Amino acid sequence: MFVVATAGHVDHGKSTLVRALTGMEPDRWAEERRRGMTIDLGFAWTTLPSGGTVAFVDVPGHERFVPNMLAGVGPVPAALIVVAADEGWMPQSAEHLAALDALGVAYGLLAVTRADLADPGPAIAHARAEIAATSLGAVPAVAVSGLTGAGLPELRAALDRLAAQLPAPGVDDPVRLWVDRSFTVRGSGTVVTGTLGAGRLRVGDELELAGADDPVRVRGLHSLGEARTEAAAVARVAVNLRGTPRDRLGRGDALLTPGRFHHTDLVDVRLAGDPAADLPATLTLHVGSAAVPVRVRPLGPDTVRLRLARPLPLLVGDRALLRDPGRHHVSGGVRVLDVAPPPLARRGAAAARARVLAELDGRPDLAGELRRRRLIQAGALIRMGVPVQDGPVRAEPADAGPVRDAPAYAEPVAGDWLADPAHWRRLGEQLTEEVARHAREHPLAPGMPVDALRQRLALPDRMLVEALVRPPLRVHAGRVAAASPDALPEPVARAVQRVRAEYGDRPFRAPEADRLVDLGLGPREIGAAVRAGALLRLADNVVLLPGALDDAVRVLAGLPQPFTLSAARQALDTTRRVAVPLLELLDRRGATRRLPDDARVVVT
């Protein structure tokens, strides 16, 4: 199936043409049929000569119903532009074409109707000239008559050729179904319809309703009037939602794959149309089937920031249009550049932001996003529309400009956090400097607290601090410090060296408390030496040199097994003050085992 929207001036025969092609009545309301004028969106479909199916979204042509027209055209990839041979190009022809151009619609056909009433040649020539200057470019033209049927076979063949030109839809992409109708079916509940432009829907799927916290579930699916268990893009679909009140959603809402879209009320966009400086302060943004008032803040000559009246599920690269409803004027198309832009709080921030935006073209760019954002979670990028896979990201010089051929994958630095490689290296260097500075200012502290480092480095998560730590630094007990004894403060290092000199040949003799004070080893100094591995603490004010445990096991292994505390004390040439905590430590480490009679054996 492919989906095409009609476009054109009121009373140029759009609905008549759809009716002649499909045999279906696109005007759903009695008022529309009574007045002979389309007011709201209509829907019909037919089989083409190739066997494929085309579904039509028939839009109103009157200027009062342009918002309805835009709701139908927004999600549709192709347009059938209708111009009457006897009237030619008209004001709403121009406004509808401007809307198609603003939305970036690139595929279409021209049908010149009422060819039985006037020579279609002049209308074809004029219309094709107007269309050629837009995103549609040169389009095929067919002269038809809905009344006599002339030209309908040629139009069906042209629709077949148009269908063959359309790019393949992303059936594995996330679903974003813009709702264009919402109603209640007795016995079934709430039903919404829309054009499924990407992804796949299945009965039983759980979806997000944009702007709501609670998920919704697909109870049933219909496409082209038939019940389906699954529908894949591109397709017109009707979705029956389980347990969802009718008043919870309507035109302009969207059904979404959970966790795949960023809901935003602030976007930076590039404008194609009126100069940014000439835009009024308030306009209406049309995207998908939504129409949302926005406040406009010009940034650069063709870039603006939009503050939306309500959040929408937007992605980088989305096409939309700005319209001034008071003047019935399409101000221009926009392409979304950033759905999570930074605040503009400082003087000159808007001009700086304009320079950044001047380098963007609305194509998702992983390497560029990492350079600009420095640190971001992978899930946040995915919700912005930037694809992320595991793997390396190439580092580029800061002045290299946008890199369009960078690979669309990245390797997390911690959890699902991604980092610009150059920024990550700078953070590592800064962390080392901060830890060294803290050690100089607090020489006896057991290292710099992780949370203090997080604040100094302006990091959003403490796991990032821990991921930045590299030898000879280590994380221990919530602090980052050097793991080497060489990192001891000079006074402590001198005191430890004096202990080595005095007790090196008596490794199991421990300095008494007053001798420790004479050596310059108070509680804080001892703690620093123990943390650095320069001393071994057995108990309060009982310290040995760090190799004492291994030496003790070798000595005790030479004793007749089992051995007593007294035998161990004599063999080690030490005091009970040292022998008791030393043997208890060996017990805890599994080097010795205490027997019921308080004797011990060395565990081999």
Residue pairs with C-beta under 8 A, 6 or more apart in sequence:
1 45
1 52
1 53
1 54
1 55
1 223
1 224
1 234
1 235
1 236
2 52
2 53
2 54
2 55
2 77
2 78
2 162
2 163
2 166
2 234
3 54
3 55
3 56
3 57
3 76
3 77
3 78
3 195
3 234
3 235
3 236
4 54
4 55
4 56
4 57
4 76
4 78
4 79
4 80
4 109
4 159
4 162
5 56
5 57
5 58
5 59
5 72
5 73
5 76
5 78
5 79
5 80
6 14
6 15
6 17
6 18
6 56
6 57
6 58
6 59
6 79
6 80
6 81
6 82
7 14
7 59
7 69
7 73
7 79
7 80
7 81
7 82
7 96
7 97
7 99
7 100
8 14
8 61
8 81
8 82
8 83
8 92
8 93
8 96
9 61
9 83
9 84
9 87
9 90
9 91
9 92
9 93
9 96
10 37
10 60
10 61
10 62
10 63
10 92
11 36
11 37
11 61
11 84
12 61
12 82
12 83
12 84
12 87
12 90
12 93
12 113
12 114
13 82
13 84
13 113
13 114
13 146
14 38
14 58
14 59
14 61
14 82
15 26
15 27
15 38
15 42
15 58
16 113
16 146
16 147
17 80
17 82
17 111
17 113
17 144
17 146
18 24
18 26
18 42
18 44
18 56
18 58
19 25
19 26
19 44
19 146
20 144
20 146
20 149
20 152
21 44
21 46
21 56
21 152
21 155
21 156
22 44
22 45
22 46
22 56
23 46
24 44
24 45
24 46
25 33
25 42
25 44
26 38
26 42
26 43
26 44
26 56
26 58
27 33
27 38
27 42
27 58
28 40
28 42
28 43
29 39
29 40
31 39
32 38
32 39
32 40
32 42
37 60
37 61
37 62
38 58
38 59
38 60
38 61
38 62
38 65
39 60
39 62
39 65
39 68
40 60
40 65
40 68
41 57
41 58
41 59
41 60
41 68
41 71
41 72
41 180
41 181
42 56
42 57
42 58
42 59
43 55
43 56
43 57
43 58
43 193
43 236
44 55
44 56
44 58
45 53
45 54
45 55
45 56
45 224
45 236
46 53
46 54
47 53
48 54
48 156
48 159
48 160
48 163
49 156
49 157
49 160
50 160
50 163
52 160
52 163
53 224
54 159
54 163
55 224
55 235
55 236
56 80
57 72
57 73
57 76
57 180
57 195
57 236
58 72
59 68
59 69
59 72
59 73
59 96
60 66
60 68
60 69
61 69
61 92
61 96
62 92
63 91
63 92
63 95
63 328
66 92
66 95
66 99
66 323
66 328
67 284
67 286
67 291
67 325
69 96
69 99
70 99
70 286
70 291
70 321
70 323
71 180
71 251
71 252
71 286
71 289
71 290
71 291
72 180
72 289
73 79
73 96
73 99
73 100
73 103
73 105
74 103
74 178
74 286
74 287
74 288
74 289
74 290
74 320
75 178
75 180
75 194
75 195
75 197
75 288
75 289
76 105
76 195
76 197
77 105
77 107
77 166
77 197
77 234
78 105
78 107
78 108
78 109
78 162
78 166
79 100
79 105
79 107
79 108
79 109
79 136
80 108
80 109
80 111
80 159
81 93
81 96
81 97
81 100
81 108
81 109
81 110
81 111
81 127
81 131
81 136
81 139
82 111
82 112
82 113
83 89
83 90
83 93
83 110
83 111
83 112
83 113
83 123
83 127
84 112
84 113
84 114
84 123
85 112
85 113
85 114
85 115
85 117
85 118
85 119
85 120
85 123
85 143
86 114
86 117
86 118
87 123
88 122
88 123
88 126
88 127
89 123
89 126
89 127
89 130
93 127
93 130
94 130
95 328
95 330
97 130
97 131
97 134
97 136
98 134
98 330
99 286
99 321
99 323
99 330
100 108
100 134
100 135
100 136
101 134
101 135
101 136
101 333
102 272
102 273
102 319
102 320
102 321
102 322
102 330
102 332
102 333
102 334
103 319
103 320
103 321
103 333
104 135
104 319
104 333
104 335
105 135
105 136
106 135
106 136
106 137
107 136
107 162
107 165
107 166
108 131
108 136
108 139
108 162
109 139
109 140
109 141
109 142
109 155
109 158
109 159
109 162
110 124
110 127
110 128
110 131
110 139
110 140
110 141
110 142
111 141
111 142
111 144
111 155
112 120
112 123
112 124
112 127
112 141
112 142
112 143
112 144
113 144
113 145
113 146
114 145
114 146
114 147
115 143
115 144
115 145
115 150
115 151
116 145
116 147
116 148
116 150
120 143
124 141
124 143
127 141
128 138
128 139
128 141
131 137
131 138
131 139
132 138
132 139
140 158
140 161
140 162
142 151
142 154
142 155
142 158
143 150
143 151
144 150
144 151
144 152
144 154
144 155
145 151
166 234
169 197
169 198
169 232
169 233
169 234
170 198
170 199
170 233
171 198
171 199
171 200
171 232
171 233
172 199
172 200
173 198
173 199
173 233
174 198
174 199
174 256
174 257
174 260
174 261
175 196
175 198
175 199
175 200
175 201
175 207
175 255
175 256
175 257
176 197
176 198
176 199
176 254
176 255
176 256
176 257
176 261
176 288
176 313
177 192
177 194
177 195
177 196
177 201
177 237
177 239
177 254
177 255
177 256
178 194
178 195
178 252
178 253
178 254
178 288
178 289
178 290
179 192
179 193
179 194
179 249
179 250
179 251
179 252
179 253
179 254
179 255
179 289
180 193
180 194
180 195
180 251
180 289
181 192
181 193
181 194
181 251
182 190
182 191
182 192
182 193
182 246
182 249
182 250
182 251
182 253
183 190
183 191
183 246
184 190
184 191
184 246
185 191
185 240
188 219
188 220
188 240
189 219
189 240
189 241
189 242
189 243
189 244
189 246
190 240
190 241
190 244
190 245
190 246
190 248
190 249
191 238
191 239
191 240
191 241
192 238
192 239
192 241
192 249
192 253
192 255
193 236
193 237
193 238
193 239
194 236
194 237
194 239
194 255
194 289
195 234
195 235
195 236
195 237
196 231
196 232
196 233
196 234
196 235
196 236
196 237
197 233
197 234
198 233
199 232
199 233
199 257
200 230
200 231
200 232
200 233
201 218
201 221
201 230
201 231
201 232
201 237
201 239
202 218
202 221
202 229
202 230
203 218
203 219
203 220
203 221
203 228
203 229
203 230
204 217
204 218
205 217
205 218
206 215
206 216
206 217
206 218
206 258
207 215
207 216
207 217
207 218
207 255
207 256
207 257
207 258
208 215
208 216
208 255
208 256
208 257
208 258
208 259
208 261
209 215
209 216
209 244
209 248
209 249
209 253
209 254
209 255
209 256
210 253
210 254
210 255
210 256
210 261
210 263
210 311
210 312
210 313
211 253
211 263
211 310
211 311
212 248
215 258
216 241
216 242
216 243
216 244
216 255
217 241
217 242
217 243
218 239
218 240
218 241
218 242
219 240
219 241
219 242
220 227
220 239
220 240
221 227
221 228
221 229
221 230
221 231
221 237
221 238
221 239
221 240
222 228
222 237
222 238
222 240
223 231
223 235
223 236
223 237
223 238
224 236
231 237
239 255
251 289
251 290
252 288
252 289
252 290
252 291
252 292
253 290
254 288
254 290
254 312
254 313
256 313
259 379
259 383
260 382
260 383
261 313
261 314
261 315
261 383
262 313
262 314
262 315
262 339
262 340
262 380
262 383
262 384
262 385
263 311
263 312
263 313
264 308
264 311
264 312
264 314
264 339
264 340
265 307
265 308
265 309
265 310
265 311
265 312
266 305
266 306
266 307
266 308
266 340
266 341
267 305
267 306
267 308
267 314
267 336
267 337
267 338
267 339
267 341
268 299
268 303
268 304
268 305
268 306
268 336
268 337
268 338
268 341
268 353
268 357
269 303
269 304
269 305
269 306
269 320
269 334
269 335
269 336
269 337
270 302
270 303
270 334
270 335
270 337
270 357
270 360
270 361
270 362
271 279
271 302
271 303
271 304
271 322
271 331
271 332
271 333
271 334
272 302
272 332
272 333
272 334
272 335
273 322
273 330
273 331
273 332
273 333
274 331
274 332
275 301
275 302
276 298
276 299
276 300
276 301
276 302
276 303
276 304
277 298
277 301
279 296
279 298
279 304
279 322
279 331
280 296
280 324
281 295
281 296
282 293
282 294
282 295
282 296
283 293
283 294
283 296
283 322
283 323
283 324
283 331
284 291
284 292
284 293
284 294
284 322
284 323
284 324
284 325
285 291
285 292
285 293
285 294
285 306
285 308
285 320
285 321
285 322
285 334
286 320
286 321
286 322
286 323
287 312
287 314
287 318
287 319
287 320
287 321
290 312
292 308
292 309
292 310
292 312
293 308
293 309
294 306
294 307
294 308
294 309
294 322
295 306
295 307
296 304
296 305
296 306
296 322
297 304
297 305
297 306
297 307
297 350
298 304
299 305
299 350
299 351
299 353
299 354
299 357
300 354
300 355
300 357
300 358
303 337
303 354
303 357
303 358
304 334
305 341
305 344
305 353
306 334
314 336
314 339
315 336
315 339
315 364
315 384
315 385
316 336
316 337
316 338
316 339
316 362
316 363
316 364
316 384
316 385
316 386
317 335
317 336
317 362
317 363
317 364
317 385
318 335
318 336
318 385
319 333
319 334
319 335
319 336
320 333
320 334
320 336
321 330
321 331
321 332
321 333
321 334
322 330
322 331
322 332
322 333
322 334
323 329
323 330
323 331
324 331
335 361
335 362
336 362
337 357
337 360
337 362
338 357
338 360
339 384
339 385
340 380
340 384
341 353
342 353
343 349
344 350
344 353
356 372
359 401
359 402
360 368
360 402
361 402
363 404
364 384
364 385
364 386
364 387
364 408
365 386
365 402
365 403
365 404
365 406
366 381
366 386
366 387
366 388
366 393
366 406
366 407
366 408
366 409
366 410
367 393
367 394
367 396
367 403
367 406
367 407
368 402
368 403
368 406
369 376
369 381
369 384
369 386
370 376
370 393
370 410
370 418
370 419
370 420
370 421
370 423
371 396
371 398
371 420
371 422
371 423
373 420
374 419
374 420
374 423
375 417
375 418
375 419
375 420
375 423
375 459
375 460
375 464
376 417
376 418
377 415
377 416
377 417
377 418
378 388
378 410
378 412
378 416
378 417
378 418
379 416
381 388
381 418
382 388
386 408
387 408
388 408
388 409
388 410
388 418
389 408
389 409
389 410
390 409
390 410
390 411
390 412
391 407
391 409
391 410
391 411
392 407
392 409
392 410
392 411
393 406
393 407
393 409
393 410
393 411
393 418
393 420
393 421
394 403
394 406
394 407
394 421
395 420
395 421
395 422
396 403
396 406
396 422
398 422
410 418
411 418
412 418
413 419
413 424
413 464
413 467
414 461
414 463
414 464
414 466
414 467
415 461
415 463
417 461
417 463
417 464
417 467
419 427
424 468
427 457
427 459
427 464
427 468
428 468
428 470
430 456
430 457
431 453
431 457
431 465
431 468
431 469
431 473
431 480
432 470
432 473
434 448
434 453
434 456
434 457
435 447
435 448
435 453
435 473
435 480
435 481
435 482
438 445
438 447
438 448
438 452
439 445
439 447
439 448
439 481
439 482
439 487
439 489
443 489
443 491
443 492
443 528
444 489
444 492
444 524
444 525
444 527
444 528
445 479
446 476
446 477
446 479
446 481
446 527
446 528
446 531
447 476
447 479
447 480
447 481
447 482
447 531
448 479
448 480
448 481
449 478
449 479
449 480
450 462
450 465
450 466
450 475
450 478
450 479
450 480
451 462
451 478
453 459
453 465
453 480
454 461
454 462
454 464
454 465
457 464
457 465
457 468
459 465
465 480
466 475
469 475
469 480
471 483
472 482
472 483
472 484
472 487
473 480
473 481
473 482
473 483
474 480
474 481
474 482
474 483
476 531
481 487
481 531
482 532
483 532
483 533
484 532
485 493
485 496
485 529
485 532
485 533
485 534
487 532
488 496
488 528
488 529
488 532
488 534
489 528
491 520
491 525
492 520
492 521
492 525
492 528
492 529
492 534
493 534
494 520
495 519
495 520
495 521
495 525
495 529
496 521
496 529
496 534
496 535
498 519
499 511
499 519
499 521
499 535
499 543
499 545
500 545
502 511
503 509
503 510
503 511
503 544
503 545
504 545
506 573
507 544
507 545
507 547
507 548
507 551
508 544
508 548
508 551
508 552
508 572
508 573
508 574
508 578
508 579
508 582
509 573
509 574
509 575
509 578
510 538
510 542
510 543
510 544
510 574
510 575
510 577
510 578
511 519
511 521
511 543
512 541
513 541
516 522
516 526
516 541
516 543
521 529
521 543
526 535
526 537
526 541
526 543
529 535
529 543
530 536
530 537
530 543
533 546
534 546
535 543
535 544
535 545
535 546
536 543
536 544
536 545
536 546
536 548
536 549
537 543
538 544
538 578
538 581
538 582
538 585
539 581
542 577
542 578
542 581
544 578
544 582
548 582
549 582
549 585
549 586
549 589
549 591
552 572
552 582
552 586
553 586
553 591
553 592
553 602
555 571
555 572
556 563
556 568
556 571
556 572
556 586
556 592
556 600
556 602
557 602
557 604
558 571
559 567
559 568
559 571
561 601
561 602
562 595
562 599
562 600
562 601
563 571
563 599
563 600
563 601
564 598
564 599
564 600
565 576
565 579
565 580
565 583
565 598
565 600
568 579
568 583
568 600
569 575
569 576
569 579
572 578
572 579
572 582
574 582
583 592
583 594
583 600
586 592
587 593
587 594
587 600
590 603
591 602
591 603
592 600
592 601
592 602
592 603
593 600
593 601
593 603
594 600
595 601
